[in-house]
Amino acid sequence: MRPASPYGTIYVANGTFQILSDRQQALATLQRFWQHLTPGGQLLLEMSVPDEVTHGPTCHDVDHPIRGTPSRVAGQRGRL
């Protein structure tokens, strides 16, 4: 059921969605967001990835198709 006054955009700032540590709670929250969007509306989740994930010892930049130098990334547009 959609609410009486749905939103065209829902913006969740500063990684607050990432506070949800329970997968089922996160999925229920995403479902609730969807229920409150107008058809064609957008959900904007501002998220961050810790440096140890993107630059740590277990990061495999070379193996990732869109990581690398800016020129390499620019050449991959549209493939995200």
C-alpha positions as CSV (number, residue, x, y, z in Angstrom):
1,M,0.0,0.0,0.0
2,R,1.3,3.4,-1.0
3,P,1.0,6.4,1.4
4,A,-1.4,9.2,0.6
5,S,1.5,11.6,-0.1
6,P,4.5,9.8,-1.6
7,Y,7.9,11.4,-2.2
8,G,9.7,12.0,-5.5
9,T,13.1,11.6,-3.7
10,I,14.1,10.1,-0.4
11,Y,17.7,11.1,0.6
12,V,19.4,9.2,3.4
13,A,22.5,11.2,4.4
14,N,25.9,10.5,5.9
15,G,25.8,6.7,5.9
16,T,22.9,6.5,8.3
17,F,21.5,3.5,6.4
18,Q,24.7,1.7,7.1
19,I,23.9,1.8,10.8
20,L,21.4,-1.0,10.2
21,S,23.5,-4.2,11.0
22,D,20.6,-6.7,10.6
23,R,20.1,-7.8,6.9
24,Q,16.3,-8.3,7.4
25,Q,15.9,-4.9,9.0
26,A,17.8,-3.3,6.2
27,L,15.7,-5.1,3.6
28,A,12.5,-4.1,5.4
29,T,13.7,-0.5,5.5
30,L,14.4,-0.5,1.7
31,Q,10.9,-1.9,1.2
32,R,9.4,0.9,3.3
33,F,11.4,3.5,1.3
34,W,10.0,2.0,-1.9
35,Q,6.5,2.2,-0.6
36,H,6.9,5.9,0.1
37,L,8.3,6.8,-3.4
38,T,6.2,8.1,-6.3
39,P,6.3,5.9,-9.4
40,G,9.7,6.7,-11.0
41,G,10.9,8.3,-7.7
42,Q,14.5,8.0,-6.5
43,L,16.2,6.7,-3.4
44,L,19.5,8.4,-2.7
45,L,21.7,6.6,-0.1
46,E,24.9,8.4,0.8
47,M,27.3,5.6,1.8
48,S,30.9,5.3,2.6
49,V,33.4,2.4,2.2
50,P,36.1,2.3,4.8
51,D,39.7,2.8,3.5
52,E,40.7,-0.7,4.8
53,V,38.2,-2.1,2.3
54,T,39.4,-0.1,-0.7
55,H,43.1,0.2,0.1
56,G,43.8,-2.6,2.6
57,P,45.7,-5.8,2.3
58,T,42.7,-7.7,1.0
59,C,41.8,-5.2,-1.7
60,H,42.5,-6.4,-5.2
61,D,42.4,-3.2,-7.2
62,V,44.1,-4.8,-10.2
63,D,41.3,-7.4,-10.5
64,H,38.5,-4.9,-10.3
65,P,37.3,-3.8,-13.8
66,I,36.5,-0.1,-12.8
67,R,39.4,0.6,-10.4
68,G,42.7,2.0,-11.4
69,T,43.9,5.3,-12.7
70,P,41.4,8.1,-13.5
71,S,41.9,7.6,-17.3
72,R,41.2,3.9,-16.9
73,V,38.1,4.5,-14.9
74,A,36.9,7.2,-17.4
75,G,37.2,4.6,-20.2
76,Q,34.8,2.3,-18.3
77,R,31.8,4.7,-18.1
78,G,28.5,3.0,-18.5
79,R,29.7,-0.3,-17.3
80,L,29.0,0.2,-13.5
